[in-house]
Amino acid sequence: MSDILIRGGTVVNADRQFRADVLCVDGKIHSVGEALQAPVGAQVVDAGGQYVMPGGIDPHTHMQLPFMGSVTMDDFFTGTAAGLAGGTTSIIDFVIPNPQQSLMEAYRTWRGWAEKSASDYGFHVAVTWWSDAVREDMGTLVRDEGVNSFKHFMAYKNAIMCDDETLVNSFRRAMELGAMPTVHAENGELVFLLQAEMARKGITGPEAHPLSRPPGVEGEAANRAIAIADVLGVPIYVVHVSCIEAAEAVARARARGQRVYGEVLAGHLVIDDSVYRNPDFAYAAGHVMSPPFRPKGNQEFLWRGLQSGNLHTTATDHCTFCAEQKAGGKDDFSKIPNGCGGVEERLAVLWEHGVNTGRLTPSEFVAVTSANTAKLFNIYPQKGCIAPGADADIVVWDPQGSKTLSAKTQHSKGDFNIFEGMTVHGIPSHTLSQGNLVYVQGDLRVTAGAGRYIKRPSFGANFDAAQKRIDSRKPSAVLR
C-alpha cells in the first residue's frame, strides 16, 4: 500500500463542496486541504476538473443468493468488483435464513461466502421465523458481530414471508438491542391471490408480474409495517420504495414525527412497467424483480422524495440471474427468478438523471449514494465522507466522461443490463478502496479477499425509554 495524493479536484461531501487536495496514508484519509505536499514515493492522481467524493455505499445487494431454485450469477468477488468499477466501495448484503434455520448458522454461511469480497461489506440479517432461539441469535448478532439491522420480508408466502406476529416480536427485540428493523413491503397474501388469479385467466408471461403486484399491495404493507413500528416506538427503514402509495406512507409518517426512512432503487427512478409488455420473453423476464417497475408517473414522485428528504438512500437490489435461469419461468411468470443487476451502474445513472437534470446537487448526490446510508447504519464518518480519519474509499468523478451502458461491457457476470443502451455523462475515472487504486481509467485492479467485514455498532438499548413513551400514550386505568 503506497500513499496517494489526489490533487486539484473539488471535494464533494453531503454538506458542501470545496477545492482541496486529499492525501491518503495507510488506507485512511490523512489530510484534506489546498496545496498539500506529496510524501516521498506517493502516487499522485490528477483530479483537475473532477470531483472527489466518498465511494458509493450500496445498502441493498444480494451476492451469491440462493433464491427460487437458482443461485445468482454474481458472487461476492465478481459483484463487489463490478461495484468498484462503478465507484461503489462498500455494500450491505443480506443473510437470509431458511424457515426454522438458526440465524447464526446462516450468518456464518454468508460470512464464509463473503471472504472473497473485493470491497468492504456488511450484512443485514433477515428474520424469517420466530422463536426464543431467534431472539437470542439477534442479541448475539448485535453484541458480537456488529449487525445493527434486521430484514423482514412481507412477501413470498410459503417461503420467507413474515406474519404480523413475527414482525411484532422482531421489531420489539430490535428496539431492545438498538437495531434498525427494515422491511420489504408487499402484502404476500394479496400477491399469492393475484398470482393465482393471473393463472386462471391464462396470463402466464412476464406481463402478469406487475399485474400480480400492483402499487396498492406495496402501499398496504408499507402502511402496516410503519403502523406497527409506531406502536412499538421503533425506527423503521423501508427498502426499495417503488410507487407513490409507499412513498406517501413514508412521507405521512415522517410528517407526524415518526422515524421512518425510505430507500429507492436506481432502476425504479428511470425504468417503467412497459418493459414487461415487450414480446421478447428474455427481455421482459430480465426486468422481473419485486417490487416491479411501475407506471412512469411514479418516477417523478420518487425523485421528489429524494429531493425533499422523505426518501434517504439509493440502492440497486443487485441480484443477477442469467437468461437460462429466467427461462425457468417461461410457462409460469411466478417461477421467473426475481432480480436485476445495477451495482456498477447506480452512480452513473443517478448522476445522469439526477445531477445532470438539476434534480440533485452534487452534495445531495453524495448524501443519497453514501453519506445517508453510513449515518443510518452507524458507520459514519468512517464511511460516507471525505475527512481526515475516514476510510480512504474514494471515487474521483469525471463529469465530462461518458459511456454507454451495456451487458457487453459490464463487469457483472450477469448477461443482462436493465440500463442497456443508456448513455451517461459523468463516470468514475479512479476508485480507491482502503487507499488502494482499484480502478484507473477503465483498468480494474481488484483482488479477491481484499474486502473487510465492517461491523456496525448498535444505537444503544432504547427499549426502556421507548416503553415509557408508549405507556404515556395509554389512557389512565383509573377514571375519575
C-alpha positions in Angstrom: 0.0 0.0 0.0 1.5 3.3 -1.1 0.5 6.8 -0.1 -1.7 8.6 -2.6 -2.3 12.3 -3.2 -5.4 13.2 -5.1 -4.5 16.7 -6.4 -6.5 19.5 -8.0 -10.1 18.2 -7.6 -13.2 19.6 -6.0 -14.1 17.6 -2.8 -17.9 17.0 -2.5 -19.4 15.9 0.8 -23.1 15.8 1.7 -22.9 19.2 3.4 -20.7 21.2 1.0 -18.2 21.2 -1.9 -14.8 22.9 -1.9 -11.5 22.9 -3.7 -8.9 20.7 -1.9 -6.3 18.0 -2.3 -6.7 14.7 -0.5 -3.8 12.8 1.0 -4.4 9.1 1.8 -2.0 7.3 4.1 -2.2 3.6 5.3 -5.7 3.2 4.0 -7.1 6.3 5.7 -7.6 9.9 4.6 -4.7 11.7 6.3 -5.5 15.3 5.4 -7.7 17.4 3.2 -6.6 20.9 2.2 -5.1 23.1 -0.5 -1.6 22.7 -1.9 -0.8 19.5 0.1 2.7 18.1 -0.5 3.0 14.5 -1.7 5.2 12.3 0.6 8.3 10.7 -0.9 7.2 7.8 -3.0 3.5 8.7 -3.1 1.4 8.2 -6.1 -0.3 11.4 -7.5 -3.7 11.3 -9.1 -4.5 14.3 -11.2 -8.2 15.2 -10.4 -8.2 18.6 -12.2 -11.7 19.4 -13.4 -13.1 16.4 -11.5 -15.0 15.8 -8.3 -13.5 13.8 -5.3 -16.4 12.1 -3.5 -16.9 9.3 -0.9 -17.1 6.0 -2.6 -20.7 4.8 -3.0 -22.3 2.5 -0.4 -25.0 0.2 -1.8 -27.2 -0.7 1.2 -29.1 -3.4 -0.7 -27.4 -6.2 -2.7 -27.8 -10.0 -3.0 -24.5 -11.6 -3.9 -24.4 -15.4 -4.3 -28.0 -15.6 -3.2 -29.8 -18.9 -3.4 -33.3 -18.0 -4.4 -36.3 -19.6 -6.2 -34.2 -22.7 -7.1 -31.2 -20.8 -8.5 -28.1 -19.0 -7.3 -27.3 -15.5 -8.5 -24.6 -15.2 -11.2 -22.5 -12.7 -9.2 -20.7 -14.0 -6.1 -19.1 -11.7 -3.6 -16.0 -11.2 -5.7 -17.5 -10.5 -9.1 -20.3 -8.4 -7.6 -18.1 -6.2 -5.5 -15.6 -5.9 -8.3 -18.3 -4.6 -10.6 -19.3 -2.2 -7.8 -15.7 -0.8 -7.6 -15.7 -0.3 -11.4 -18.7 1.9 -10.9 -17.4 3.8 -7.9 -19.2 1.8 -5.2 -16.7 0.9 -2.5 -18.9 -0.8 0.1 -22.1 -2.9 0.1 -24.5 -4.1 2.8 -25.8 -7.5 1.7 -28.4 -9.8 3.2 -28.2 -13.0 5.3 -31.5 -14.8 4.6 -32.0 -17.9 6.8 -34.4 -20.6 5.7 -37.5 -21.0 7.8 -36.5 -22.7 11.0 -32.8 -22.2 10.3 -30.7 -20.7 13.0 -29.8 -17.0 12.3 -26.2 -17.7 13.4 -25.8 -20.7 11.2 -27.0 -18.7 8.2 -24.8 -15.8 9.2 -21.7 -18.0 9.3 -22.5 -19.4 5.9 -22.8 -15.9 4.3 -19.6 -14.7 6.1 -17.8 -17.6 4.5 -19.1 -16.8 1.1 -18.1 -13.1 1.5 -14.5 -13.8 2.3 -13.7 -13.4 -1.4 -15.2 -9.9 -1.5 -13.1 -7.3 -3.3 -14.6 -4.4 -1.4 -15.7 -3.8 2.2 -19.1 -5.3 3.2 -21.6 -5.7 5.9 -24.8 -7.6 6.5 -28.4 -7.1 7.3 -29.8 -10.3 8.7 -33.4 -11.4 7.8 -35.8 -12.7 10.4 -37.9 -15.4 8.6 -39.4 -17.1 11.6 -39.7 -16.5 15.4 -38.7 -18.4 18.5 -36.7 -17.9 21.6 -33.6 -19.1 19.7 -34.1 -16.3 17.1 -34.4 -13.8 19.9 -31.1 -14.9 21.4 -29.4 -15.0 18.0 -30.5 -11.4 17.3 -28.7 -10.4 20.6 -25.6 -12.3 19.6 -25.5 -10.7 16.2 -25.8 -7.2 17.6 -23.5 -7.6 20.5 -20.7 -9.7 19.0 -21.0 -9.5 15.2 -21.7 -5.8 14.5 -25.1 -6.3 12.9 -27.5 -3.4 13.6 -30.3 -4.1 11.1 -32.7 -6.9 10.6 -34.7 -7.5 7.4 -38.3 -8.6 7.2 -39.9 -9.9 4.0 -43.7 -9.2 4.0 -43.9 -11.0 0.6 -43.0 -14.5 -0.7 -45.7 -16.6 1.0 -44.8 -20.2 1.8 -41.2 -19.3 1.7 -39.6 -16.4 3.8 -42.7 -14.2 4.4 -43.1 -12.8 8.0 -46.5 -12.8 9.5 -47.5 -9.9 11.8 -46.7 -11.9 14.9 -43.1 -12.3 13.7 -42.9 -8.6 12.8 -44.1 -7.5 16.2 -41.7 -9.8 18.1 -38.7 -9.0 15.9 -39.4 -5.2 15.9 -39.7 -5.2 19.7 -36.4 -7.2 20.0 -34.7 -4.8 17.6 -35.7 -1.9 19.8 -34.3 -3.6 22.9 -31.0 -4.1 21.1 -30.7 -0.7 19.5 -31.0 -2.2 16.0 -33.0 -1.0 12.9 -35.8 -3.1 11.5 -36.1 -3.0 7.7 -39.0 -4.3 5.6 -39.7 -5.5 2.1 -43.2 -4.0 1.9 -45.5 -6.1 -0.2 -48.6 -7.9 1.0 -47.7 -11.5 0.4 -51.3 -12.8 0.8 -52.5 -10.4 -1.9 -49.6 -11.3 -4.2 -50.3 -15.0 -3.8 -54.0 -14.5 -4.5 -53.3 -12.3 -7.6 -50.8 -14.7 -9.0 -53.4 -17.5 -8.9 -55.9 -15.1 -10.5 -53.5 -14.4 -13.4 -53.0 -18.2 -13.9 -56.8 -18.7 -14.0 -57.0 -16.0 -16.7 -54.3 -17.7 -18.7 -51.9 -14.7 -18.3 -48.6 -16.6 -17.8 -45.9 -14.3 -19.3 -43.9 -11.6 -17.6 -46.7 -9.1 -18.3 -48.5 -10.7 -15.4 -45.8 -9.9 -13.0 -46.7 -6.2 -12.4 -50.4 -7.2 -12.5 -49.9 -9.5 -9.6 -48.0 -6.9 -7.6 -49.9 -3.6 -8.1 -48.9 -0.5 -6.2 -51.7 -1.0 -3.6 -50.0 -4.2 -2.5 -46.9 -2.3 -1.6 -48.7 0.6 -0.1 -50.7 -1.6 2.2 -47.7 -3.4 3.5 -45.7 -0.2 4.0 -48.5 1.4 6.0 -48.9 -1.7 8.1 -45.2 -2.0 8.9 -45.0 1.7 9.7 -48.0 1.5 12.0 -46.5 -1.5 13.9 -43.2 0.4 14.3 -45.1 3.4 15.5 -47.0 1.5 18.2 -43.7 -0.1 19.4 -41.7 3.1 19.2 -39.0 1.7 16.9 -37.5 3.4 13.9 -38.1 1.6 10.6 -36.3 1.5 7.2 -38.5 0.7 4.1 -36.4 -0.9 1.3 -36.9 -0.3 -2.4 -39.9 2.1 -2.3 -41.2 1.9 -5.8 -44.5 3.7 -6.0 -46.5 6.7 -5.0 -48.5 4.8 -2.4 -45.5 3.6 -0.5 -43.6 6.9 -0.8 -46.7 8.7 0.6 -46.9 6.3 3.5 -43.3 7.2 4.4 -43.9 10.9 4.0 -47.1 10.9 6.1 -45.4 9.1 8.9 -42.4 11.5 8.8 -44.8 14.5 8.8 -46.2 13.1 12.1 -42.7 13.0 13.5 -42.1 9.2 13.2 -38.6 7.9 12.5 -39.2 6.3 9.1 -36.6 6.1 6.4 -37.0 5.2 2.7 -34.7 3.6 0.1 -35.3 3.8 -3.6 -33.6 1.8 -6.4 -31.9 3.5 -9.3 -33.9 1.3 -11.7 -37.2 2.4 -10.2 -36.2 6.1 -10.9 -35.8 5.6 -14.6 -37.5 2.4 -15.9 -41.2 1.9 -16.3 -43.5 -1.1 -16.5 -43.7 -1.1 -20.3 -40.7 -3.4 -20.2 -42.9 -6.3 -19.2 -45.0 -6.0 -22.3 -42.1 -6.5 -24.6 -42.8 -9.5 -26.8 -39.2 -10.8 -26.3 -39.5 -13.1 -23.3 -35.8 -12.8 -22.4 -36.0 -9.0 -22.4 -39.2 -8.9 -20.3 -38.1 -11.6 -17.9 -34.8 -9.8 -17.5 -36.7 -7.0 -15.8 -38.6 -9.2 -13.4 -37.9 -8.1 -9.9 -40.0 -7.3 -6.8 -41.5 -4.8 -6.4 -41.8 -4.5 -10.2 -41.1 -1.4 -12.3 -44.1 0.9 -12.1 -46.0 3.2 -14.5 -43.9 6.2 -15.4 -45.9 8.6 -13.3 -44.3 7.1 -10.2 -40.8 8.1 -11.1 -41.2 11.9 -10.6 -42.7 11.3 -7.2 -39.7 9.2 -6.2 -37.3 11.9 -7.3 -39.3 14.4 -5.3 -39.0 12.1 -2.3 -35.2 12.2 -2.6 -35.2 16.0 -3.1 -37.5 16.6 -0.1 -35.6 14.2 2.3 -38.5 11.8 2.7 -36.5 9.2 0.8 -33.0 8.9 2.0 -30.9 6.3 0.3 -30.4 4.8 -3.2 -29.6 1.2 -3.8 -29.8 -1.5 -6.5 -31.1 -4.7 -5.1 -28.3 -6.2 -7.2 -29.4 -9.8 -7.8 -28.3 -11.2 -11.1 -29.9 -14.2 -12.9 -29.0 -15.2 -16.4 -31.4 -15.8 -19.3 -31.2 -19.5 -18.8 -32.2 -19.2 -15.1 -35.0 -16.7 -16.0 -36.3 -19.2 -18.6 -37.3 -21.5 -15.8 -40.5 -19.3 -15.7 -41.2 -19.5 -19.4 -44.6 -21.0 -18.9 -45.3 -19.5 -15.4 -44.2 -16.0 -14.6 -44.3 -16.7 -10.9 -41.4 -19.1 -11.4 -39.1 -16.4 -13.0 -36.3 -15.8 -10.5 -36.8 -12.2 -9.2 -33.8 -10.0 -9.6 -31.9 -7.4 -11.7 -28.3 -6.0 -11.6 -27.1 -2.4 -11.2 -24.3 -2.2 -8.6 -21.9 -1.0 -11.3 -24.3 1.5 -12.9 -26.0 3.1 -10.0 -23.8 6.1 -9.5 -23.6 7.0 -13.2 -27.4 6.6 -13.7 -28.1 8.8 -10.7 -25.6 11.4 -11.9 -27.1 11.4 -15.4 -30.7 11.6 -14.4 -30.3 13.4 -11.1 -27.4 15.9 -11.2 -27.4 16.5 -14.9 -31.1 17.3 -14.9 -30.9 19.6 -11.9 -32.9 17.2 -9.7 -30.0 16.7 -7.3 -27.0 18.9 -6.4 -23.6 17.2 -6.2 -23.9 17.3 -2.4 -27.3 15.8 -2.5 -25.9 13.1 -4.8 -23.3 12.2 -2.1 -26.0 12.2 0.5 -28.2 9.7 -1.2 -25.4 7.5 -2.6 -23.2 7.2 0.5 -23.5 9.6 3.5 -27.1 8.9 4.5 -26.5 5.1 4.4 -23.4 5.5 6.5 -25.4 7.6 9.0 -28.5 5.4 9.1 -26.5 2.2 9.7 -24.0 3.8 12.1 -20.7 3.7 10.1 -20.3 7.5 9.6 -17.8 9.1 9.5 -15.7 6.0 8.9 -17.6 5.8 5.6 -19.6 8.4 3.6 -17.4 11.5 3.8 -14.1 12.9 2.7 -12.4 13.9 6.0 -9.3 13.1 8.0 -9.6 9.8 9.7 -12.2 8.4 7.4 -11.5 5.2 5.3 -9.8 6.1 2.0 -12.8 4.8 0.0 -13.0 7.4 -2.7 -14.3 7.9 -6.2 -12.7 10.5 -8.5 -15.6 11.5 -10.7 -15.2 12.9 -14.2 -18.3 14.9 -15.1 -17.1 15.2 -18.7 -16.6 11.5 -19.2 -19.3 9.4 -20.8 -20.1 5.8 -21.7 -23.0 3.7 -23.0 -24.2 1.1 -20.5 -24.4 -2.4 -21.8 -24.2 -6.1 -20.8 -21.4 -6.5 -23.3 -19.1 -4.1 -21.4 -20.3 -4.6 -17.7 -18.1 -6.3 -15.2 -21.0 -8.1 -13.6 -21.3 -11.8 -14.6 -24.9 -11.4 -15.4 -25.8 -11.5 -19.1 -28.5 -8.7 -19.0 -28.4 -5.0 -18.2 -31.6 -3.1 -17.3 -30.0 0.1 -18.4 -28.9 -1.3 -21.8 -28.1 1.4 -24.3 -28.3 4.3 -21.9 -25.6 6.9 -22.4 -24.4 8.5 -19.2 -22.4 11.7 -18.8 -20.4 11.5 -15.6 -18.4 8.4 -14.7 -15.6 7.3 -12.4 -12.0 7.9 -13.6 -10.5 6.4 -10.4 -11.8 4.4 -7.5 -9.8 3.9 -4.3 -10.7 1.2 -1.8 -8.8 1.2 1.6 -6.4 3.7 0.0 -5.6 1.4 -3.0 -6.2 2.3 -6.6 -8.6 -0.4 -7.7 -10.0 1.2 -10.8 -8.0 3.6 -13.1 -9.3 4.9 -16.3 -11.1 1.7 -17.3 -8.5 -0.6 -15.8 -10.0 -2.7 -13.0 -7.3 -3.8 -10.5 -9.2 -5.9 -7.9 -8.1 -8.6 -5.5 -10.3 -11.4 -4.2 -10.4 -11.2 -0.4 -9.2 -7.6 -0.1 -12.6 -6.5 1.3 -13.1 -6.3 5.0 -16.2 -7.1 7.1 -17.3 -3.8 8.6 -19.0 -4.1 12.0 -21.8 -1.6 12.6 -22.4 -0.7 16.2 -25.8 -0.7 17.7 -27.6 2.6 18.5 -27.8 1.7 22.2 -30.5 -0.2 24.1 -33.5 2.2 23.8 -36.3 -0.2 24.8 -36.9 1.1 28.3 -37.3 4.8 27.1 -39.5 3.7 24.2 -41.7 1.7 26.5 -42.1 4.7 28.8 -43.2 6.8 25.7 -45.7 4.1 24.7 -47.1 3.8 28.3 -47.6 7.6 28.4 -50.0 7.4 25.5 -52.3 4.9 27.2 -55.4 6.3 28.9 -55.3 6.2 32.7 -56.5 3.0 34.1 -58.5 4.9 36.8 -61.2 7.1 35.5 -62.4 9.8 37.9 
